[in-house]
Amino acid sequence: MSDQSITSLTQEEMDAVLYDAREGDLQTLQEIFSEVPAHLLKTIKDEYTLSNIIHMAAGNGHLQILTYLLGLLPRADAVELASQVNDTGNTPLHWAAYNGHLDIVKVLVEEYEGDVYAKNEAGHDVMFEAENNNREEVESWLLQRFSVEEAFDVTEDGENTKITYKPGTESKEADEKAKEATFTSEIEAGTASLTVEDRV
């Protein structure tokens, strides 16, 4: 049971907890949070980078740590903590994608409403971080889960991932609508001339 008389942590104590999350020391974290109230998780940040405890777990691939810590909080607080930005605008999801931790990316997106479209201060979203750092598994999963294009294939051949988009009809439809609008305007103005192509 946590000690409710603990109302805050010093920066030194926060740094120690952040270190345990970064290193993946679940046992120590369980001991700490058997005494420290879980709501203080929301206050634990690096004083310089503003990265929180979930950044540390996500960026270093510690799924068990991440789920343990977020599981200590009420859902709304866990969602908020999982989406906090650091001093450069990165969320824990950015860090997980950047480092290729697909299992963590999935948990943050599917269970904690991680925003794959959130941009950091460099203007990079989660997909960019995965792609730019050759995290093909993460990139492939994000494409399959969030692509606005429904007509694409993702094939993996050993170390290579190939993404093939099938031609769509959007530009053809736009051309046809533009032609129709122009032709209608010409008819109304009395300047239309029918060609074989227009009658087909």
N, C-alpha and C positions, 0 to 999 in steps of 0.2 A: 504494500500500500504506500502511495506517495505521501511525502511529508508536506502538508498544505501550508506549513509555516515558511517554506521556501517560496519567496515571491519574485526573486530575480537571480540571475547568475552574473558573476563578474565577467569581464572580457576574457580573462585568463581561463575561467571555467568553460566559457563558450568555446574558446580555442581548443581546449582539451576534448570537448564533445565533438567538435568538427573533425578533429584529428581521428577520433575513433570511427566516425562515419566514413571518412576518406580511406582509412585502412581496413574497413570491413570487420571491426571488432564487435560483433553482435553481443557477445556475453557481457562485455563491459557496458555497452549501451543499455542492456536490459537491467543491469545492476543500478546504473545511474537513474533510469526512469522508473525504478521501483521506489525511489526516494524523491526525485524531482517531478513535480506535477507536469503532465503532458502538455498543458496549454503553454508552457514556457518554450516548447519547440518552436513556436512562431517567432520568438525573440532571438533565437540563436543565429547569429550571422558573423561572418568575418568583418572586422571593423574597417578594412580597407576596400575589399572587393564587393562587400555586401552579399556575397554568396552564402546561401543558407545550408542547413544540414542535408536537405534533399538534393541540392546541387552536388554536394560531396558524394553522396551515395550513388546518384545517377551517373555522374561523370566518371566514376571509378568502377562501375559495373556491379555494384553490390545490391542486387535485387532483394535479397532477404532483409537487408538493413532498411531499404526503402519501404518495403511493404510493412515491416514491423513498425517503423516510425510513423508512417501515415495512418496505420491502423490504430494508433494510440489516440488519435484525434477524432472529434465529430466530423462527419463527412464534409460539411461546408468548410471547416477549417483546413482539412486535409487537401481539398481541391485548391483552396487559396494558397497554401504553402507550396504545393506542387507546381504552381504557376508563377511564383514570385520571380522578379527579375533581379539580376545583380547590377553592379555599376556599369556594365557594358550592355545591359538590356537582354542578357541571355537568361532563359528559363532553364530549369533542370532538364527539360526536354531537348533544348538546344545542345546541352552538354552530352546527353546520352546519345543523340544522333551523331554529333561530332566524333565521338569515341567509338561508335559502332555497336552500342549495347542495345540490340534489337529487343530483347526481352523487356528491358526497362522502357524503351520507347512504347512498346505495346501496352504495358501497364499504365503508363502516364496518360496515354491517349484514351484507352478503352475504359479505364477505371477512374481516372482523375481529371478527365476533361481537358487534357493537354492540348493547347492550340498550336497546330502544325503551321499555321499561317502567321503566327506572331513573329515580328521582325525585331532583331536586336539593333543596337545603335549603328552597326555597319550596314544595316538594311538587309541582313540575311535572315531568311526563314529556316525552319528546321530541315526542309528538303535540300536547300542550298548547302547547309552544313554537312549533311550526309553525302551529297554528291561531290562537293568540293574536296572532301577528305577520303574519297574512294570507299565509302561505307556502303557497298553495293547491296548487302542484305537489307539494310535499313531503307535505302533508297527504293529498292524493289517493293518492299512492303508498303511504304508510303504511297508509291505510285498506284499500286493495286487498290489501296484503301481509299485514296483521296483524289484520284485522277478525274478531271472533268471530261476527259476523253474516254469513252467507253470502248472504243475500237483500238485496242493495243494488245500486243503480246509481249510477255517478258520470258525470255529463255535464258537458261544458265548453262554454260558449257565449261565446266571446270572452274577456272578463275575468272572467266569472262561472263558478263551479263549483257544481253542484247535486248534493247527495247525497240520494238517496231510498231509504229503507228500506222493504222490502215487509213487510206484516204477517206475523208469525210465528204459530205455533200454540202457543207455550209457555204463554201465560196461559190459553188455552182448555183445554189438557191439565191444567194445574194445577187449574183450577176443577172439571173432571170428576173428577179423583182425589179432591179434597176432598169433593165430593158423594158419591162412592162410599164413602169412608171414613166419612162421617157416617151414610149410609144403613145401612151394615154395622153400625155401632155401635148404631143404633136397632133394627135387627132383633134383634141379640143382647140388647138391653135390653127388647125387646118393645114398643117405642113407635113403630115405623115405620108410616108411612101412605103408601101408594102414590098418586102423582098421575099424571096423563097424561104430564107431562114426564118423570117418573122411568122410565116404562115404555117410552118411545121410544128 
